[in-house]
Amino acid sequence: MGRARRFQWPLLLLWAAAAGPGAGQEVQTENVTVAEGGVAEITCRLHQYDGSIVVIQNPARQTLFFNGTRALKDERFQLEEFSPRRVRIRLSDARLEDEGGYFCQLYTEDTHHQIATLTVLVAPENPVVEVREQAVEGGEVELSCLVPRSRPAATLRWYRDRKELKGVSSSQENGKVWSVASTVRFRVDRKDDGGIIICEAQNQALPSGHSKQTQYVLDVQYSPTARIHASQAVVREGDTLVLTCAVTGNPRPNQIRWNRGNESLPERAEAVGETLTLPGLVSADNGTYTCEASNKHGHARALYVLVVYDPGAVVEAQTSVPYAIVGGILALLVFLIICVLVGMVWCSVRQKGEWGGTWTLWLVGCGARKEAGPRARVTRGRSLGAGFQIPLHLGPR
């Protein structure tokens, strides 16, 4: 500050010495906008410059440059150009306190000056997202998003699964910057656990199309579920069976209990956490086995009915399945053959003009024959060896 004052007297003396013919000289400036921390260039354009004194001052009216010579010790300001056409200074690491009007003064008989207004914008930082209280299945969760510092006030938006959520925003001015907050509420289910909620902040200080985002991972607590998986579908005497209790829940149950109905587990059984191992199975191990798990939101129980077969019974059960399949296929083929033969008879009657009479289909293996009579009557089917008889009446009686 003292140095700036020391330049005031020389400034007046030089102005007095240089005062003279200078009519027509002009100075022009342009307003500048810069993001905090960025670089700004302040330009004073000179018209019909005749060598008069040019002074650049900051918003506090401290002289930065006097005819191209540094007057204020602030290395962030650099003189980039001093010519008869323009004076250009460069400000790096722009700060809020740098904002204001910069004076470009041309000292002639009549002092000319113009003001270049520097505006400093503040880009928002990454928003801070917090949850008001723990989310529980079937309830509502409330999230808050805060941007404590921005200029102009940032716009906050919420997104879930790429769809925008409607939030409620508020802002408060703190000096030259704004604090902006937004809240959003929605109902949650267990399937929402681990979902991503995004809070996005934007303002003019950020490049076009850019924003600051914070992702919040939903933590939804819910009651447990349990399901038992067996290491094999059919077990025989002497086999080793491993049962696994697949448990879900938030918080995850930290203890799993294995039981066998109203009886105790076999002495050979080994229960370790989610697995129950039953080695050397015998028929006495038959029964209903259960696994149980719980957390502060509920209790879950899964059942598994164990039936131990002897080797012979298991083989019979396994080999009987293909015969059932083959029998079903054969029955389907017989039905299709009947449908085809009925269609053939119908077409034959239509083509030959024979209408009315009794048609009897004899199916013996893959053979068939027809009988037609002049009278329209129904013939009762009779069994013929391995085949069978289907009476079919066509036309009016």
C-alpha positions as CSV (number, residue, x, y, z in Angstrom):
1,M,0.0,0.0,0.0
2,G,2.8,2.3,0.9
3,R,4.5,1.7,-2.4
4,A,1.3,2.5,-4.2
5,R,1.2,5.8,-2.5
6,R,4.8,6.6,-3.4
7,F,3.8,6.3,-7.0
8,Q,1.0,8.8,-6.7
9,W,3.2,11.9,-6.6
10,P,5.4,10.9,-9.6
11,L,2.2,10.0,-11.4
12,L,0.9,13.5,-10.9
13,L,4.2,15.1,-11.9
14,L,4.5,13.0,-15.1
15,W,0.9,13.7,-15.9
16,A,1.5,17.4,-15.6
17,A,4.7,17.2,-17.7
18,A,3.0,15.1,-20.4
19,A,-0.1,17.2,-20.5
20,G,-0.4,18.8,-23.9
21,P,-1.9,18.2,-27.2
22,G,-3.8,14.9,-26.9
23,A,-7.2,15.6,-28.3
24,G,-8.8,12.6,-29.8
25,Q,-7.1,10.0,-27.7
26,E,-9.4,7.3,-26.3
27,V,-9.2,4.1,-24.3
28,Q,-11.6,1.2,-24.4
29,T,-12.0,-1.9,-22.3
30,E,-14.0,-5.1,-22.2
31,N,-15.5,-6.9,-19.2
32,V,-14.0,-10.2,-18.3
33,T,-15.4,-13.3,-16.5
34,V,-13.1,-16.0,-15.1
35,A,-13.6,-19.0,-12.9
36,E,-11.9,-19.0,-9.5
37,G,-8.3,-20.3,-9.9
38,G,-8.3,-19.5,-13.6
39,V,-6.5,-17.0,-15.8
40,A,-8.0,-13.7,-16.9
41,E,-6.7,-11.2,-19.4
42,I,-7.6,-7.5,-19.0
43,T,-7.1,-5.4,-22.1
44,C,-7.0,-1.6,-22.6
45,R,-7.4,-0.6,-26.3
46,L,-5.8,2.7,-27.2
47,H,-6.9,4.9,-30.1
48,Q,-4.8,7.7,-31.5
49,Y,-2.2,7.1,-28.8
50,D,0.5,9.8,-28.8
51,G,2.7,8.5,-26.0
52,S,0.7,9.8,-23.1
53,I,0.9,8.2,-19.7
54,V,-1.1,5.0,-19.3
55,V,-1.9,3.7,-15.8
56,I,-3.6,0.4,-14.8
57,Q,-5.3,0.3,-11.3
58,N,-7.0,-2.5,-9.5
59,P,-10.5,-2.2,-7.8
60,A,-8.8,-0.8,-4.7
61,R,-7.3,2.0,-6.8
62,Q,-3.8,0.6,-6.3
63,T,-1.6,1.2,-9.3
64,L,-0.6,-2.1,-10.9
65,F,1.4,-0.8,-13.9
66,F,2.6,2.7,-14.7
67,N,3.5,3.1,-18.3
68,G,4.5,-0.5,-18.5
69,T,6.4,-0.6,-15.2
70,R,5.2,-2.8,-12.3
71,A,4.0,-0.6,-9.4
72,L,2.4,-3.3,-7.1
73,K,4.3,-6.3,-6.0
74,D,1.8,-9.0,-6.9
75,E,3.4,-11.6,-9.2
76,R,0.0,-12.9,-10.2
77,F,-0.3,-9.8,-12.4
78,Q,1.9,-9.8,-15.5
79,L,2.2,-7.3,-18.3
80,E,1.7,-9.2,-21.5
81,E,1.7,-6.3,-24.0
82,F,2.3,-2.6,-24.0
83,S,2.0,-1.0,-27.4
84,P,0.5,2.1,-29.1
85,R,-2.6,0.0,-29.8
86,R,-3.2,-1.9,-26.5
87,V,-2.1,-2.6,-23.0
88,R,-2.8,-6.2,-21.9
89,I,-2.2,-7.7,-18.4
90,R,-2.6,-11.3,-17.3
91,L,-4.0,-12.4,-14.0
92,S,-3.3,-16.0,-12.9
93,D,-4.9,-17.8,-10.0
94,A,-7.9,-15.5,-9.9
95,R,-9.5,-15.0,-6.5
96,L,-12.8,-13.6,-5.3
97,E,-11.0,-10.6,-3.8
98,D,-9.7,-9.8,-7.3
99,E,-13.2,-9.1,-8.5
100,G,-14.2,-5.6,-9.4
101,G,-13.5,-2.7,-11.8
102,Y,-10.0,-2.3,-13.2
103,F,-9.2,1.2,-14.3
104,C,-7.4,1.9,-17.6
105,Q,-6.4,5.6,-17.4
106,L,-4.9,7.7,-20.2
107,Y,-3.4,11.0,-18.9
108,T,-3.7,13.8,-21.4
109,E,-5.1,17.4,-21.2
110,D,-8.3,15.6,-20.4
111,T,-7.9,12.4,-18.4
112,H,-9.6,9.5,-20.1
113,H,-10.4,6.3,-18.3
114,Q,-12.5,3.2,-18.8
115,I,-13.3,0.4,-16.3
116,A,-13.0,-3.3,-17.2
117,T,-15.2,-5.2,-14.8
118,L,-13.7,-8.6,-13.7
119,T,-16.2,-11.2,-12.5
120,V,-15.0,-14.2,-10.7
121,L,-17.2,-17.3,-10.7
122,V,-16.9,-20.2,-8.2
123,A,-17.4,-23.7,-9.5
124,P,-19.1,-26.1,-7.1
125,E,-17.0,-28.9,-5.5
126,N,-18.2,-32.5,-5.5
127,P,-21.5,-32.5,-3.5
128,V,-21.7,-34.1,-0.1
129,V,-24.5,-36.7,0.2
130,E,-25.7,-37.9,3.5
131,V,-28.6,-40.0,4.8
132,R,-30.8,-38.7,7.5
133,E,-31.5,-42.1,9.1
134,Q,-30.9,-45.8,8.4
135,A,-33.1,-47.1,5.5
136,V,-35.2,-50.1,6.3
137,E,-37.2,-52.3,3.9
138,G,-40.7,-51.0,3.3
139,G,-39.9,-47.5,4.7
140,E,-38.8,-44.2,3.2
141,V,-35.2,-42.9,3.0
142,E,-34.3,-39.2,3.0
143,L,-31.0,-38.1,1.4
144,S,-29.5,-34.6,1.5
145,C,-27.0,-33.1,-0.9
146,L,-24.9,-30.1,0.0
147,V,-22.7,-27.8,-2.0
148,P,-21.3,-25.3,0.5
149,R,-19.7,-22.9,-1.9
150,S,-20.6,-21.8,-5.5
151,R,-21.1,-18.7,-7.5
152,P,-23.6,-18.3,-8.9
153,A,-25.7,-20.7,-6.8
154,A,-25.4,-24.2,-8.2
155,T,-28.3,-26.2,-9.5
156,L,-28.7,-29.6,-7.8
157,R,-30.3,-32.6,-9.5
158,W,-30.9,-36.2,-8.3
159,Y,-30.7,-39.3,-10.5
160,R,-31.7,-42.9,-9.9
161,D,-31.2,-45.6,-12.6
162,R,-30.7,-42.7,-15.1
163,K,-34.0,-41.2,-14.2
164,E,-34.3,-37.8,-12.5
165,L,-35.8,-37.7,-9.1
166,K,-37.7,-34.7,-7.8
167,G,-35.9,-33.0,-4.9
168,V,-36.5,-29.9,-2.8
169,S,-33.7,-27.3,-3.0
170,S,-32.8,-24.3,-0.9
171,S,-29.9,-21.8,-1.0
172,Q,-28.2,-19.3,1.3
173,E,-25.9,-16.4,0.4
174,N,-22.6,-16.3,2.4
175,G,-20.7,-13.2,1.3
176,K,-20.0,-13.5,-2.3
177,V,-20.8,-17.2,-2.5
178,W,-23.8,-19.4,-2.2
179,S,-24.5,-22.5,-0.1
180,V,-27.0,-24.8,-1.8
181,A,-28.8,-27.9,-0.4
182,S,-31.3,-30.4,-1.8
183,T,-33.3,-33.2,-0.2
184,V,-35.1,-36.2,-1.8
185,R,-37.4,-38.9,-0.3
186,F,-38.5,-42.2,-1.7
187,R,-39.7,-45.6,-0.6
188,V,-37.2,-48.5,-0.6
189,D,-37.3,-52.3,-0.7
190,R,-34.7,-55.0,-0.3
191,K,-33.9,-55.0,-4.0
192,D,-32.8,-51.3,-3.6
193,D,-29.9,-52.3,-1.4
194,G,-26.7,-51.4,-3.2
195,G,-28.4,-49.1,-5.7
196,I,-26.7,-46.0,-6.8
197,I,-28.2,-42.5,-6.2
198,I,-26.4,-39.6,-7.9
199,C,-26.4,-35.9,-6.9
200,E,-25.3,-33.6,-9.6
201,A,-24.2,-29.9,-9.3
202,Q,-23.9,-27.4,-12.2
203,N,-23.3,-23.7,-12.7
204,Q,-21.8,-21.4,-15.2
205,A,-18.3,-21.7,-13.7
206,L,-18.0,-25.2,-15.1
207,P,-17.3,-25.9,-18.8
208,S,-20.3,-26.5,-20.9
209,G,-21.7,-30.0,-20.5
210,H,-19.7,-30.6,-17.3
211,S,-20.9,-31.2,-13.8
212,K,-19.7,-32.3,-10.4
213,Q,-21.3,-35.6,-9.2
214,T,-21.3,-37.7,-6.1
215,Q,-22.6,-41.3,-6.1
216,Y,-24.3,-42.6,-3.0
217,V,-24.7,-46.4,-2.5
218,L,-28.0,-47.2,-0.8
219,D,-27.8,-49.3,2.4
220,V,-31.2,-50.8,2.9
221,Q,-31.6,-53.2,5.9
222,Y,-34.0,-56.1,5.6
223,S,-35.0,-59.4,7.3
224,P,-33.1,-62.5,6.3
225,T,-34.0,-65.3,3.9
226,A,-32.7,-68.9,3.9
227,R,-32.5,-71.7,1.4
228,I,-30.9,-75.1,1.7
229,H,-28.8,-76.5,-1.2
230,A,-27.8,-80.2,-1.3
231,S,-24.6,-81.5,-2.8
232,Q,-26.6,-84.3,-4.6
233,A,-30.2,-84.9,-5.4
234,V,-30.4,-88.6,-4.5
235,V,-28.3,-90.1,-1.7
236,R,-27.6,-93.7,-0.9
237,E,-26.3,-95.4,2.2
238,G,-22.7,-94.7,2.7
239,D,-22.7,-91.4,0.8
240,T,-21.6,-88.1,2.2
241,L,-24.1,-85.3,1.9
242,V,-23.2,-81.6,2.3
243,L,-26.1,-79.2,2.9
244,T,-25.4,-75.5,2.4
245,C,-27.7,-72.8,3.9
246,A,-27.7,-69.9,1.6
247,V,-28.6,-66.8,3.7
248,T,-29.3,-63.2,2.7
249,G,-30.1,-60.3,5.0
250,N,-28.9,-56.9,6.0
251,P,-27.3,-56.8,8.4
252,R,-26.1,-60.3,7.4
253,P,-26.9,-62.9,10.1
254,N,-23.7,-63.8,11.8
255,Q,-24.9,-67.2,13.2
256,I,-26.7,-70.1,11.6
257,R,-28.2,-72.9,13.6
258,W,-28.8,-76.5,12.2
259,N,-31.5,-78.8,13.6
260,R,-33.2,-82.1,12.8
261,G,-36.9,-81.8,13.7
262,N,-37.3,-82.7,17.3
263,E,-34.2,-84.9,17.3
264,S,-30.6,-84.1,17.8
265,L,-28.2,-84.1,14.8
266,P,-26.4,-87.4,14.1
267,E,-23.2,-87.7,16.0
268,R,-21.2,-87.9,12.8
269,A,-22.7,-84.5,11.6
270,E,-20.4,-81.5,11.3
271,A,-22.1,-78.1,11.4
272,V,-19.7,-75.3,10.5
273,G,-21.4,-72.0,9.7
274,E,-23.5,-72.3,6.6
275,T,-22.6,-76.0,5.9
276,L,-23.7,-79.2,7.4
277,T,-21.8,-82.3,6.5
278,L,-23.4,-85.8,7.0
279,P,-20.8,-88.5,6.2
280,G,-21.5,-92.3,6.0
281,L,-25.3,-91.9,5.6
282,V,-27.6,-94.6,7.0
283,S,-31.4,-94.9,7.0
284,A,-31.4,-93.7,10.6
285,D,-30.3,-90.3,9.3
286,N,-33.7,-89.8,7.6
287,G,-35.6,-86.7,8.8
288,T,-36.3,-83.0,8.3
289,Y,-33.2,-80.9,8.6
290,T,-33.5,-77.1,9.2
291,C,-31.2,-74.1,9.1
292,E,-32.2,-70.9,10.9
293,A,-30.8,-67.4,10.7
294,S,-31.9,-64.1,12.2
295,N,-31.1,-60.4,12.5
296,K,-32.7,-57.5,14.2
297,H,-35.4,-57.2,11.4
298,G,-36.6,-60.8,11.4
299,H,-36.1,-64.6,11.4
300,A,-35.7,-67.1,8.5
301,R,-35.9,-70.9,8.4
302,A,-35.3,-73.4,5.6
303,L,-36.3,-77.1,5.5
304,Y,-34.7,-80.1,3.8
305,V,-36.2,-83.6,3.9
306,L,-33.5,-86.3,3.8
307,V,-34.4,-89.8,2.5
308,V,-31.5,-92.3,2.4
309,Y,-32.1,-95.0,-0.2
310,D,-30.3,-98.4,-0.5
311,P,-28.4,-98.7,-3.8
312,G,-31.0,-101.1,-5.4
313,A,-33.9,-98.7,-4.8
314,V,-32.1,-95.8,-6.2
315,V,-31.2,-97.7,-9.4
316,E,-34.8,-98.7,-10.0
317,A,-36.0,-95.2,-9.4
318,Q,-33.5,-93.9,-11.9
319,T,-34.1,-96.5,-14.6
320,S,-37.9,-96.2,-14.5
321,V,-37.8,-92.6,-15.7
322,P,-36.8,-93.4,-19.3
323,Y,-39.7,-96.0,-19.7
324,A,-42.2,-93.4,-18.7
325,I,-40.8,-91.0,-21.3
326,V,-40.9,-93.7,-24.0
327,G,-44.5,-94.6,-23.1
328,G,-45.6,-91.0,-23.4
329,I,-43.9,-90.6,-26.8
330,L,-45.6,-93.8,-28.1
331,A,-49.0,-92.6,-26.9
332,L,-48.5,-89.3,-28.7
333,L,-47.5,-91.1,-31.9
334,V,-50.7,-93.2,-31.8
335,F,-52.8,-90.2,-31.3
336,L,-51.2,-88.4,-34.3
337,I,-51.7,-91.5,-36.5
338,I,-55.4,-91.6,-35.6
339,C,-55.7,-87.9,-36.5
340,V,-54.0,-88.5,-39.9
341,L,-56.3,-91.4,-40.8
342,V,-59.4,-89.5,-39.9
343,G,-58.3,-86.7,-42.2
344,M,-57.6,-89.2,-45.0
345,V,-61.1,-90.7,-44.7
346,W,-62.7,-87.3,-44.7
347,C,-60.8,-86.3,-47.9
348,S,-61.7,-89.6,-49.6
349,V,-65.4,-89.1,-48.9
350,R,-65.4,-85.6,-50.3
351,Q,-63.5,-86.6,-53.5
352,K,-65.7,-89.7,-54.3
353,G,-69.0,-88.0,-53.5
354,E,-69.9,-90.8,-51.0
355,W,-71.8,-89.2,-48.3
356,G,-73.6,-91.1,-45.5
357,G,-72.7,-94.5,-44.4
358,T,-70.7,-96.3,-41.7
359,W,-66.9,-96.1,-41.8
360,T,-64.9,-98.3,-39.6
361,L,-61.2,-97.8,-39.0
362,W,-59.2,-100.9,-38.1
363,L,-55.8,-100.1,-36.6
364,V,-53.7,-103.2,-36.4
365,G,-50.1,-102.2,-36.2
366,C,-49.7,-99.7,-38.9
367,G,-52.6,-101.0,-41.2
368,A,-56.1,-99.6,-41.7
369,R,-59.1,-100.4,-43.8
370,K,-62.5,-99.0,-44.4
371,E,-66.0,-100.4,-44.9
372,A,-68.9,-98.4,-46.3
373,G,-72.6,-99.3,-46.4
374,P,-75.6,-97.8,-48.0
375,R,-77.3,-97.3,-44.6
376,A,-76.2,-94.7,-42.1
377,R,-75.7,-96.6,-38.9
378,V,-73.1,-96.9,-36.2
379,T,-71.3,-100.2,-35.8
380,R,-70.1,-101.1,-32.3
381,G,-66.4,-101.6,-32.2
382,R,-65.0,-105.1,-31.5
383,S,-61.5,-106.1,-30.4
384,L,-59.4,-107.8,-33.1
385,G,-56.3,-109.3,-31.8
386,A,-53.6,-106.6,-31.1
387,G,-55.5,-103.9,-33.0
388,F,-58.7,-102.0,-32.2
389,Q,-61.8,-100.8,-34.1
390,I,-63.0,-97.2,-34.3
391,P,-66.6,-96.8,-35.8
392,L,-67.0,-93.4,-37.6
393,H,-70.4,-92.2,-38.9
394,L,-70.3,-89.6,-41.6
395,G,-73.2,-87.7,-43.0
396,P,-76.9,-87.6,-42.1
397,R,-78.8,-90.6,-41.0
